[in-house]
Amino acid sequence: MGGLPSLAFVLAILDAVPPPPDDPLLDSSGNPVYDPTGKPMSDPNETFHVVKPIKFDPADTRLVQATWLSGTGCPTQAPVATFPASSPTDTFTDPACAMGDAKDQHNQGLLLVKTGPTTNNAAALAELKKVRGMTVTELGYDIRKAGANSASPLGSHCGAGAPRFNVQMADGNVAFVGCNSPPADVQVPGTGWIRLRWNVAFPNVRRILIVFDEGQDPSGGPDQFGAAFLDNVDVNGKLVGQGQVDPD
């Protein structure tokens, strides 16, 4: 952990965190359809649409957090009220996110936190749902960060190893796309956010997780902040910028 993650740690996460179940196929009456063995059938028309926060903390250290939070995302046409107005007078869009998730009605952001040392056996995660079997050519997210590019030490942590995409293929091989390793192919700076997009070539994907496992020590440099706000998680141009709000 810190920089390139160890394969043992990555495999431990994949083994400990089961993939989220698919939405069931429904009949014309809205009832689940079952296969001959009695298991609910997956909806073949369901596509990537959920980013599920998860805390990996087998020792219960309570030093990681992963959740969507309202009011923390990259604003796209968000209403604003210039003082002393008590109703919206205008809208605001950060230049980094001219396009966002149309389903996001509360300007949600994805908070990922790791407090303390990077060596702690814990990580904040988010699993991308319904990516099995996809050929992925684009990955990305918006990150709450000031500066011209992802190398800026200002704002959310953006290191070589976190936040990163862990991409597991059907053959079991795992690839990594770190926030700053490699640097994103497309970087769109805004007022307080940067849009990052990577061109990739991952065939027959099994699972994709966003992993945040760099803490507040030098391994979590250059900022040692130990936290990141993300938004508009991108798979092949499909954006997800909202989800379950469940901090504990």
Secondary structure, 3 states (H helix, E strand, C coil): CCCCCCHHHHHHHHHHCCCCCCCECECCCCCECECCCCCECECCCCCCCEEEEEEECCCCCCCEEEEEECCCCCCCCEEECCCCCCCCCEEECCHHHCCCCCCCCCCCEEEEEECCCCCCCCEEEEEEECCCCCCEEEEEEEEECCCCCCCCCCCCCCCCCCCEEEEEECCCCEEEEECCCCCCCEEEECCCEEEEEEEEEECCEEEEEEEECCCCCHHHCCCCCCEEEEEEEEECCEEECCCCCCCC
